[in-house]
Amino acid sequence: MTLEELTVEATAEIEAAKPLYKQVNNERLEFTSADYDQAIIDLANSKWNDQQFGYIQARQQAYGSVQEQLDMQYWDGVNGTTTWADHIAQVKSDNPKPGE
């Protein structure tokens, strides 16, 4: 999605969540128009970042530890298998970069 499309989505989500409040000097106040505008920008940017870079964290978690990967590589060498390469290919396939 484009940033503009994500902004439309964020706007709908903020509108659906109204009223939103903030705490100022121990007083609960409803967001001002400027606060709502900023909340939309912030949410759209967050969605954009997740879309563009979320795959990085997903891949890091799915790869497993360095120790696990080294163990896979060791046993691939001993057994003549491709377990590690297959695992890495699957992680990349399951968590593609945007535009791939």
Backbone hydrogen bonds in HBPLUS format (Angstrom, degrees):
<---DONOR---> <-ACCEPTOR-->    atom                        ^
c    i                          cat <-CA-CA->   ^        H-A-AA   ^      H-
h    n   atom  resd res      DA  || num        DHA   H-A  angle D-A-AA Bond
n    s   type  num  typ     dist DA aas  dist angle  dist       angle   num
A0006-LEU N   A0002-THR O   2.94 MM   4  6.24 157.5  1.99 149.8 156.5     1
A0007-THR N   A0003-LEU O   2.83 MM   4  6.01 141.4  1.97 141.3 152.2     2
A0008-VAL N   A0004-GLU O   3.04 MM   4  6.37 150.2  2.13 144.2 151.2     3
A0009-GLU N   A0005-GLU O   3.03 MM   4  6.33 158.6  2.07 146.0 151.8     4
A0010-ALA N   A0006-LEU O   2.79 MM   4  5.99 158.1  1.84 145.9 152.4     5
A0011-THR N   A0007-THR O   2.83 MM   4  5.98 155.3  1.89 145.8 152.5     6
A0012-ALA N   A0008-VAL O   3.08 MM   4  6.35 159.5  2.12 147.8 152.3     7
A0013-GLU N   A0009-GLU O   3.04 MM   4  6.34 155.5  2.10 148.0 155.0     8
A0014-ILE N   A0010-ALA O   2.89 MM   4  6.12 161.8  1.92 155.1 159.7     9
A0015-GLU N   A0011-THR O   2.87 MM   4  6.02 163.9  1.90 152.1 157.2    10
A0016-ALA N   A0012-ALA O   2.96 MM   4  6.10 152.6  2.04 142.6 149.9    11
A0017-ALA N   A0013-GLU O   3.07 MM   4  6.23 132.4  2.30 136.4 148.6    12
A0017-ALA N   A0014-ILE O   3.08 MM   3  5.04 130.5  2.33  94.7 108.4    13
A0018-LYS N   A0015-GLU O   3.38 MM   3  5.42 157.6  2.43 100.2 106.6    14
A0031-PHE N   A0020-LEU O   2.89 MM  11  5.77 159.0  1.93 146.5 146.3    15
A0022-LYS N   A0029-LEU O   2.75 MM   7  5.40 156.4  1.80 157.9 165.8    16
A0029-LEU N   A0022-LYS O   2.85 MM   7  5.40 171.0  1.86 165.8 168.0    17
A0024-VAL N   A0027-GLU O   2.81 MM   3  5.12 168.2  1.83 151.5 152.2    18
A0027-GLU N   A0024-VAL O   2.80 MM   3  5.12 141.0  1.95 109.0 121.5    19
A0035-ASP N   A0032-THR O   3.05 MM   3  4.96 115.9  2.48  92.5 108.3    20
A0036-TYR N   A0032-THR O   2.94 MM   4  6.30 159.0  1.98 155.5 160.4    21
A0037-ASP N   A0033-SER O   2.91 MM   4  6.16 160.6  1.94 150.0 155.6    22
A0038-GLN N   A0034-ALA O   2.91 MM   4  6.12 157.9  1.96 146.4 152.2    23
A0039-ALA N   A0035-ASP O   2.83 MM   4  6.05 151.5  1.91 146.4 155.0    24
A0040-ILE N   A0036-TYR O   3.00 MM   4  6.26 153.0  2.07 149.9 156.1    25
A0041-ILE N   A0037-ASP O   3.09 MM   4  6.40 162.4  2.12 147.9 152.3    26
A0042-ASP N   A0038-GLN O   2.81 MM   4  6.00 167.2  1.82 154.1 157.9    27
A0043-LEU N   A0039-ALA O   2.91 MM   4  6.01 161.8  1.94 146.3 151.4    28
A0044-ALA N   A0040-ILE O   2.89 MM   4  6.03 164.6  1.92 152.8 157.4    29
A0045-ASN N   A0041-ILE O   2.90 MM   4  6.08 161.9  1.94 152.1 157.3    30
A0046-SER N   A0042-ASP O   2.92 MM   4  6.10 152.3  2.00 144.3 152.3    31
A0047-LYS N   A0043-LEU O   2.92 MM   4  6.16 159.5  1.97 150.2 155.4    32
A0048-TRP N   A0044-ALA O   2.90 MM   4  6.13 154.6  1.97 146.7 154.1    33
A0049-ASN N   A0045-ASN O   2.88 MM   4  6.11 163.3  1.91 150.8 154.6    34
A0050-ASP N   A0046-SER O   2.93 MM   4  6.16 160.3  1.97 149.4 155.0    35
A0051-GLN N   A0047-LYS O   2.90 MM   4  6.09 156.9  1.96 146.6 153.2    36
A0052-GLN N   A0048-TRP O   2.82 MM   4  6.04 159.4  1.86 154.3 160.0    37
A0053-PHE N   A0049-ASN O   2.77 MM   4  5.61 158.4  1.81 149.9 155.7    38
A0054-GLY N   A0050-ASP O   2.80 MM   4  4.45 136.9  1.98 122.6 128.0    39
A0056-ILE N   A0053-PHE O   3.09 MM   3  5.69 147.7  2.20 114.3 122.1    40
A0058-ALA N   A0054-GLY O   3.20 MM   4  6.44 165.7  2.22 152.0 156.4    41
A0059-ARG N   A0055-TYR O   2.82 MM   4  5.94 157.4  1.87 147.6 153.2    42
A0060-GLN N   A0056-ILE O   2.95 MM   4  6.20 163.9  1.98 150.6 155.3    43
A0061-GLN N   A0057-GLN O   3.03 MM   4  6.24 160.7  2.07 152.2 155.9    44
A0062-ALA N   A0058-ALA O   3.04 MM   4  6.20 155.8  2.10 143.8 150.9    45
A0063-TYR N   A0059-ARG O   2.82 MM   4  5.93 149.4  1.91 160.3 166.5    46
A0069-GLN N   A0065-SER O   3.03 MM   4  6.35 157.9  2.08 148.4 154.5    47
A0070-LEU N   A0066-VAL O   2.80 MM   4  6.04 160.4  1.84 155.7 161.2    48
A0071-ASP N   A0067-GLN O   2.93 MM   4  6.11 154.2  2.00 146.3 153.5    49
A0072-MET N   A0068-GLU O   2.97 MM   4  6.26 154.5  2.04 144.5 151.2    50
A0073-GLN N   A0069-GLN O   2.91 MM   4  6.22 158.2  1.96 148.7 154.7    51
A0074-TYR N   A0070-LEU O   2.84 MM   4  6.09 158.0  1.89 149.6 155.7    52
A0075-TRP N   A0071-ASP O   2.98 MM   4  6.22 173.5  1.98 155.2 156.0    53
A0076-ASP N   A0072-MET O   2.84 MM   4  6.01 146.2  1.96 145.3 155.7    54
A0077-GLY N   A0073-GLN O   2.97 MM   4  6.21 154.0  2.03 147.4 153.4    55
A0077-GLY N   A0074-TYR O   3.04 MM   3  5.18 115.9  2.47  96.9 112.1    56
A0078-VAL N   A0074-TYR O   2.95 MM   4  6.32 152.8  2.02 149.8 158.1    57
A0079-ASN N   A0075-TRP O   2.80 MM   4  5.79 163.3  1.83 146.4 151.5    58
A0080-GLY N   A0076-ASP O   2.67 MM   4  5.21 124.4  1.97 138.3 148.7    59
A0081-THR N   A0076-ASP O   3.08 MM   5  4.48 134.1  2.30 117.7 127.0    60
A0086-ASP N   A0082-THR O   2.87 MM   4  5.96 161.2  1.90 158.1 164.1    61
A0087-HIS N   A0083-THR O   2.89 MM   4  6.05 152.5  1.97 145.3 153.2    62
A0088-ILE N   A0084-TRP O   2.93 MM   4  6.24 164.6  1.96 159.0 161.9    63
A0089-ALA N   A0085-ALA O   2.98 MM   4  6.12 164.2  2.01 148.3 152.9    64
A0090-GLN N   A0086-ASP O   2.94 MM   4  6.12 152.3  2.01 144.8 152.4    65
A0091-VAL N   A0087-HIS O   2.95 MM   4  6.24 160.7  1.99 154.2 159.0    66
A0092-LYS N   A0088-ILE O   3.00 MM   4  6.24 165.4  2.02 153.9 157.5    67
A0093-SER N   A0089-ALA O   2.91 MM   4  6.06 152.4  1.98 143.0 151.2    68
A0094-ASP N   A0090-GLN O   2.80 MM   4  5.98 155.7  1.86 151.7 158.2    69
A0095-ASN N   A0091-VAL O   2.99 MM   4  6.05 133.6  2.22 142.0 153.7    70
A0100-GLU N   A0097-LYS O   3.08 MM   3  5.63 154.3  2.15 142.9 141.0    71
